[in-house]
Amino acid sequence: MPLVSLVAACVAASSNYFTDPLWMAREGVALLHGGPVAHPDTWGWDPVAGNFIPTAPGWQVFLGLWTLAFGPVGVTIGGIIAVALSLAGLAWVARRCGASSTAIAVAFLWLWAVQGALASRAALPALALWMVDGTWLLAWLRQATSQLPSRQRLIRSAVTQAAITTLGLWIHASWALFAPATAFGIALWALLPQPGPRSLRLRLALWPMIATLLAISAGPAGLNAWSDAARVQAQCAGLIVEWSPFPAQSTFWQVALIVIGSVLALIAGVSLRRAPAWHETPIVALSLATIASTGAAFFALRFMFQAVVLAAPLLAALITRLWTKMGRTRPADHRLGPLYLGRLLAFTFAVLLPWAGLQVRTSPAVAPSPVVAALPSGCHLFADYAIANEVLLLRPDVPVWFDGRLDYWGRQRITSYIRYMAGSNPTGPVPAGTTCVAATASESALASSLSASHRWREARRLRDVSLWLPAST
């Protein structure tokens, strides 16, 4: 299991296509130096009106700490640690569902196959914390009904729940949805039929339920958490794939959504049907959450990755149950399946470990695009937002026109960025005021529009990125 977690964490935390942790690390360093959470933008040369309001300040501080300790490579180190801790939390939840270690390793392969589910982003540790919190709450409530706790224990449990909720809200704004869902789940636990007096369950449930709801005000957005979440969705809906409703912007995403959604629905449905008593394990709660997230993916694709993570412990429990059933029907060889599969998994991950190390070595924080160092100091950059994210951390002397802070830039700036990258903006190939451009080989439309303009020249080509400067320089 440690080997599985290490390999998966290394690959996830060093994904070349996901560079948002770089600008988040810069924001985290600023927060650690005493900067305000909400503040006017100072990174762009053409900022939009209003303050930049981060949705994951706790995550940004975490990355900032590692960056201060180890430099830019600290972003990758912090990401590996965060993903590994998240996987450890998922493994614990899966254990509570009755899964074996080998089955959990198979479930981690499932997560790895859907790479976005393990990306080094704040949503993963936030979701893992929510799953651990819900599993712990269920176990505590079950124990409390069998042995009535003292008032001091009730207070400690309420304070613990409030602290977990507050931590979750600072890690990521998704806890604005998770916290009410937790309170609703606690209320359902108290009201649905199960052994023991309902009046006792109601008294016990009030403590963590009230603590969860009150803790929302302690988050970075306070009681504005829901309106901030709605603002982010409104800024990006229909423009960014992960916030797009079904059908998505491409046939690939439509097919992927249907296939993965069908698999998730099957896993959740079988888990619901074959689960033990609903109040004994988190299986039913996870199944319902998986179904809800799969349905929400038809309104915003980002919920599909959430559903994949939620289904991982269920998949591990189902595999374990299948092996147990094989043991009852074929006792002579029922151990061969788990035994040989476990060895195969260990061999697979051992072989993949050097590749995971290579991924880390070539990650944006460790080996950024060479064009970043070649940019003239103080130039006004227009570039793909992935490169702009690298520039924000590694070249703070170069202001950008657009980067990965999509909710800050807003719909109008996002729309303009898409048009410029497609070479279809009527005002010119790049925004007015641009003095340097970094265009990757995949952005042929932008490169073509620059080539057709007499105002720009290709100064250098570094790997797959071209640096364009004004023709007059």
C-alpha positions in Angstrom: 0.0 0.0 0.0 2.7 2.6 0.7 4.3 1.8 -2.7 0.9 2.3 -4.4 0.3 5.6 -2.7 3.8 6.8 -3.4 3.7 6.1 -7.1 0.2 7.5 -7.6 1.0 10.6 -5.6 4.2 11.2 -7.5 2.5 11.0 -10.9 -0.6 13.0 -9.8 1.4 15.8 -8.2 3.7 16.3 -11.1 1.2 16.3 -14.0 2.5 18.6 -16.7 -0.9 19.7 -17.8 -1.9 21.1 -14.4 0.1 24.1 -13.4 -2.3 25.9 -11.1 -0.4 24.9 -7.9 2.4 27.2 -9.1 0.3 30.4 -8.9 -1.3 29.1 -5.7 2.1 28.7 -4.1 2.9 32.3 -4.9 -0.4 33.4 -3.3 0.4 31.1 -0.3 3.8 32.8 0.2 2.1 36.2 0.1 -0.5 35.1 2.8 2.4 33.7 5.0 4.0 37.2 4.7 0.9 38.7 6.2 -1.0 39.6 3.0 -4.8 39.8 3.1 -7.0 37.0 1.8 -8.9 39.2 -0.5 -6.9 41.9 -2.3 -6.6 43.8 -5.6 -4.5 42.0 -8.3 -0.9 43.0 -8.6 0.3 40.2 -10.9 -1.4 41.3 -14.1 -0.6 44.3 -16.4 -4.3 44.8 -17.2 -6.2 43.8 -14.1 -10.0 43.6 -14.0 -12.2 45.5 -11.5 -12.6 44.0 -8.0 -10.6 42.0 -5.6 -9.0 38.6 -6.1 -10.7 36.3 -3.6 -9.0 32.9 -3.4 -11.2 29.8 -3.0 -8.6 27.7 -1.3 -6.4 29.9 1.0 -5.5 27.0 3.3 -4.3 24.9 0.4 -2.3 27.9 -0.9 -0.6 28.4 2.5 0.3 24.7 2.5 2.0 25.0 -0.9 3.5 28.3 0.2 5.2 26.7 3.2 6.8 24.0 1.0 7.9 26.7 -1.5 9.5 28.7 1.2 11.3 25.6 2.5 12.5 24.1 -0.8 12.0 26.7 -3.5 9.8 26.0 -6.6 10.4 22.2 -6.2 8.5 22.5 -2.9 5.3 22.8 -4.9 5.8 19.3 -6.2 6.9 18.0 -2.8 3.9 19.5 -1.2 1.6 18.0 -3.9 3.0 14.5 -3.4 2.5 14.7 0.3 -1.1 16.0 -0.1 -2.1 13.4 -2.6 -0.5 10.6 -0.4 -2.3 11.8 2.7 -5.6 11.9 0.7 -5.0 8.4 -0.5 -4.3 7.3 3.1 -7.6 8.8 4.1 -9.4 7.0 1.3 -7.7 3.7 2.3 -9.0 4.2 5.9 -12.5 4.8 4.6 -12.3 1.8 2.4 -11.2 -0.3 5.4 -14.2 0.8 7.3 -16.3 -0.4 4.4 -14.7 -3.9 4.8 -12.1 -3.7 1.9 -8.8 -5.6 1.9 -5.4 -4.0 1.1 -5.2 -5.6 -2.3 -8.7 -4.4 -3.2 -7.8 -0.9 -2.1 -4.8 -1.0 -4.4 -7.1 -1.9 -7.3 -9.3 1.0 -6.4 -6.2 3.3 -6.5 -5.6 2.1 -10.0 -9.1 3.1 -10.8 -8.4 6.6 -9.5 -5.1 6.7 -11.4 -6.9 5.7 -14.6 -9.0 8.8 -14.3 -6.0 11.1 -13.9 -8.0 14.2 -13.1 -9.4 12.5 -9.9 -5.9 12.5 -8.5 -4.6 15.9 -9.7 -2.7 17.9 -7.2 -5.5 20.3 -6.5 -7.2 21.4 -3.3 -10.4 19.6 -4.2 -8.8 16.2 -3.6 -7.7 16.7 0.1 -10.9 18.6 0.7 -13.0 15.6 -0.5 -10.9 13.0 1.3 -11.2 15.0 4.5 -15.0 15.1 4.0 -15.1 11.3 3.5 -12.9 10.7 6.6 -15.1 13.1 8.6 -18.3 11.4 7.6 -16.9 7.9 8.4 -15.6 9.1 11.8 -19.0 10.7 12.6 -20.9 7.6 11.7 -18.6 5.5 13.9 -18.9 8.0 16.8 -22.7 8.2 16.6 -23.0 4.4 16.6 -20.8 4.1 19.7 -22.6 6.9 21.4 -26.0 5.2 21.0 -24.7 2.0 22.7 -22.8 3.8 25.4 -24.1 7.3 26.3 -21.1 9.7 26.4 -20.6 12.3 29.1 -21.3 16.0 28.5 -17.5 16.5 28.3 -17.2 13.9 25.5 -20.1 15.5 23.7 -18.5 18.9 23.8 -15.2 17.5 22.7 -16.8 15.8 19.7 -18.7 19.0 18.8 -15.5 21.0 18.9 -13.7 18.4 16.9 -16.4 18.5 14.2 -16.3 22.3 14.2 -12.5 22.2 13.7 -12.7 19.7 10.9 -15.4 21.8 9.1 -13.4 25.0 9.5 -10.3 23.2 8.2 -12.2 21.9 5.2 -13.5 25.4 4.4 -10.0 26.8 4.4 -8.7 24.0 2.2 -11.3 24.5 -0.5 -14.6 26.2 -1.1 -16.3 22.9 -1.9 -16.9 22.5 1.8 -19.6 25.1 1.4 -21.5 22.2 -0.1 -20.0 19.5 2.0 -20.8 21.1 5.4 -24.6 21.3 4.8 -24.5 17.8 3.3 -22.9 16.6 6.5 -25.5 18.2 8.7 -28.2 16.7 6.5 -26.7 13.3 6.8 -26.5 13.6 10.5 -30.2 14.5 10.6 -31.1 11.5 8.4 -29.1 9.2 10.7 -31.2 10.4 13.7 -34.6 10.1 11.9 -34.3 6.9 9.9 -35.3 3.6 11.7 -32.5 1.7 13.4 -32.0 0.0 16.8 -32.3 2.3 19.8 -34.6 5.1 20.9 -35.0 7.9 18.4 -35.1 10.6 21.1 -31.6 9.6 22.1 -30.3 9.7 18.5 -31.8 13.2 18.1 -30.1 14.5 21.2 -26.8 13.0 20.1 -27.1 14.3 16.5 -27.7 17.9 17.6 -24.2 18.4 18.9 -22.2 17.7 15.6 -25.0 19.0 13.4 -25.0 22.4 15.1 -21.2 22.5 15.3 -21.0 21.8 11.5 -23.4 24.6 10.6 -21.9 27.2 13.0 -18.4 26.4 11.7 -19.4 27.7 8.3 -19.1 31.2 9.5 -15.4 30.5 10.5 -14.4 29.8 6.9 -12.5 32.4 4.8 -15.8 33.6 3.1 -18.0 33.3 6.2 -21.6 33.1 5.3 -20.9 34.3 1.8 -19.4 30.8 1.0 -22.5 29.8 -1.0 -22.7 33.1 -3.0 -18.9 32.8 -3.7 -19.3 29.3 -5.0 -22.2 30.4 -7.2 -20.0 33.3 -8.5 -17.2 30.9 -9.5 -19.6 28.6 -11.3 -21.3 31.5 -13.1 -18.0 32.9 -14.3 -16.8 29.6 -15.9 -20.0 27.8 -16.9 -20.0 26.9 -20.6 -16.4 28.3 -21.2 -14.3 25.9 -19.2 -14.8 22.1 -19.7 -14.9 21.2 -16.0 -17.7 23.7 -15.4 -19.6 22.9 -18.6 -23.0 21.1 -18.5 -23.7 18.0 -20.5 -23.4 17.8 -23.4 -19.8 19.1 -23.1 -17.8 21.0 -25.6 -16.4 17.9 -27.3 -17.5 14.4 -28.3 -14.8 12.9 -26.1 -16.2 14.4 -23.0 -19.7 13.3 -23.9 -18.6 9.7 -24.4 -16.4 9.8 -21.3 -19.2 11.2 -19.1 -21.6 8.5 -20.2 -19.2 5.6 -19.8 -17.7 6.7 -16.5 -21.2 7.7 -15.2 -22.6 4.3 -16.1 -19.7 2.5 -14.3 -20.2 4.7 -11.2 -24.0 4.1 -11.2 -23.4 0.4 -11.4 -20.9 0.4 -8.5 -23.2 2.6 -6.3 -26.3 0.5 -7.2 -24.7 -2.8 -6.4 -23.2 -1.4 -3.2 -26.6 -0.1 -2.1 -28.3 -3.4 -2.8 -25.7 -5.6 -1.1 -24.7 -3.3 1.8 -25.1 -4.4 5.4 -27.4 -2.4 7.6 -27.1 1.2 6.5 -26.1 2.5 9.9 -23.2 0.0 10.4 -20.8 1.1 7.6 -20.4 4.2 5.4 -21.3 2.2 2.3 -24.8 3.5 1.9 -23.8 7.1 2.5 -21.0 6.8 0.0 -23.3 5.2 -2.5 -25.8 8.0 -2.2 -23.1 10.6 -2.5 -21.7 8.9 -5.6 -25.1 8.9 -7.3 -25.7 12.6 -6.4 -22.2 13.6 -7.7 -22.7 11.6 -10.9 -26.0 13.4 -11.4 -24.4 16.8 -10.7 -21.8 16.0 -13.4 -24.5 16.6 -16.0 -24.5 20.2 -14.9 -20.8 20.6 -14.2 -18.2 18.0 -15.3 -16.0 18.6 -12.3 -18.4 16.6 -10.2 -17.5 13.5 -12.2 -14.0 13.5 -10.7 -15.6 13.9 -7.3 -17.9 10.9 -8.0 -14.9 8.8 -9.1 -13.1 9.4 -5.8 -16.3 8.7 -3.8 -16.8 5.4 -5.6 -13.2 4.2 -4.9 -13.9 2.7 -1.4 -17.1 1.2 -2.7 -15.2 -0.5 -5.5 -12.6 -1.8 -3.1 -15.4 -3.2 -0.8 -17.1 -4.9 -3.8 -13.9 -6.6 -4.9 -13.3 -7.8 -1.4 -16.9 -9.1 -1.2 -16.4 -10.9 -4.5 -13.3 -12.7 -3.2 -15.1 -13.7 -0.1 -17.9 -15.2 -2.1 -15.4 -17.1 -4.2 -13.9 -18.5 -1.0 -17.3 -19.9 0.0 -18.0 -21.5 -3.4 -14.4 -22.6 -4.2 -12.6 -22.9 -0.9 -9.7 -24.9 -2.5 -8.3 -22.0 -4.6 -10.1 -18.8 -3.3 -6.8 -17.4 -2.1 -5.1 -17.6 -5.5 -7.0 -14.6 -6.9 -6.1 -12.1 -4.2 -2.6 -13.6 -3.8 -1.5 -13.4 -7.4 -3.3 -10.1 -8.0 -1.5 -8.6 -5.0 1.9 -9.7 -6.4 1.0 -8.4 -9.9 0.0 -5.1 -8.4 3.2 -4.8 -6.4 5.3 -5.7 -9.5 3.3 -3.2 -11.6 3.8 -0.3 -9.2 7.5 -1.2 -8.6 8.1 -1.0 -12.4 6.2 2.2 -12.6 8.1 3.8 -9.7 11.0 5.0 -11.9 8.5 6.4 -14.3 6.9 8.3 -11.5 10.3 9.7 -10.6 10.7 10.8 -14.2 7.4 12.5 -14.0 8.5 14.4 -10.9 11.8 15.3 -12.6 10.0 16.8 -15.6 7.2 18.5 -13.6 6.6 22.2 -14.3 7.9 23.2 -10.8 11.1 21.2 -11.3 11.7 21.7 -15.0 9.7 24.7 -16.2 9.4 25.7 -19.8 12.7 27.2 -21.0 10.8 30.2 -22.4 10.0 31.3 -18.8 13.7 32.2 -18.3 14.0 33.8 -21.7 11.3 36.4 -21.2 12.5 40.0 -21.1 12.2 41.5 -17.6 9.1 43.6 -17.1 7.5 42.7 -20.5 3.8 42.5 -20.7 3.1 38.8 -21.3 0.3 37.1 -23.2 0.5 33.3 -23.1 -1.3 30.1 -22.5 -2.6 30.2 -18.9 -0.5 27.1 -18.1 2.7 29.0 -19.0 1.4 32.1 -17.3 1.0 30.1 -14.1 4.7 29.1 -14.3 5.7 32.7 -14.9 3.8 33.9 -11.8 5.9 31.8 -9.5 9.2 31.7 -11.3 9.3 35.2 -12.9 7.4 37.6 -10.6 9.0 40.4 -12.5 6.9 39.6 -15.6 3.2 40.6 -15.3 0.6 38.6 -17.2 -2.6 39.3 -19.0 -4.3 36.0 -18.1 -3.6 33.0 -15.9 -5.3 30.2 -14.0 -7.3 32.4 -11.7 -10.4 32.0 -13.8 -12.9 33.1 -11.3 -11.0 36.4 -10.8 -10.7 37.2 -14.5 -14.4 36.6 -15.2 -16.4 35.6 -18.2 -15.4 38.6 -20.4 -11.7 38.1 -20.0 -12.0 34.3 -20.4 -14.0 34.8 -23.6 -11.4 37.2 -25.0 -8.6 34.8 -24.1 -10.3 31.9 -26.0 -10.8 34.2 -29.0 -7.1 35.3 -29.0 -5.9 31.7 -28.7 -8.2 30.7 -31.6 -6.9 33.6 -33.7 -10.4 35.0 -34.1 -10.3 38.2 -32.1 -11.2 41.1 -34.4 -9.0 43.6 -32.5 -5.7 41.9 -33.3 -3.7 38.8 -32.6 -3.0 39.7 -29.0 -4.4 42.2 -26.4 -3.3 45.9 -26.9 -0.4 46.6 -24.6 1.2 43.2 -25.0 5.0 43.3 -25.4 5.9 39.6 -25.3 4.1 36.4 -26.3 4.7 32.8 -25.5 2.9 30.4 -27.9 3.2 26.6 -27.7 3.3 24.4 -30.8 -0.2 23.3 -30.2 -1.5 26.8 -30.5 -1.1 27.0 -34.2 -3.9 29.5 -34.6 -2.2 32.1 -32.3 1.1 31.5 -34.1 -0.5 32.0 -37.5 -2.2 35.2 -36.5 1.2 36.5 -35.1 3.0 35.5 -38.3 0.4 37.3 -40.4 0.9 40.5 -38.5 3.8 42.7 -39.4 4.1 43.9 -35.8 5.5 40.7 -34.4 8.5 38.5 -35.0 9.4 35.0 -33.7 12.5 35.8 -31.6 13.3 32.3 -30.3 11.9 28.8 -30.3 12.6 26.8 -27.1 11.5 23.2 -27.2 7.9 23.4 -28.2 7.3 27.1 -27.2 8.0 30.2 -29.4 8.9 33.6 -27.9 7.4 36.4 -29.9 8.6 40.0 -29.5 7.5 43.2 -31.3 9.1 43.6 -34.7 10.5 47.0 -33.7 12.7 45.5 -31.1 
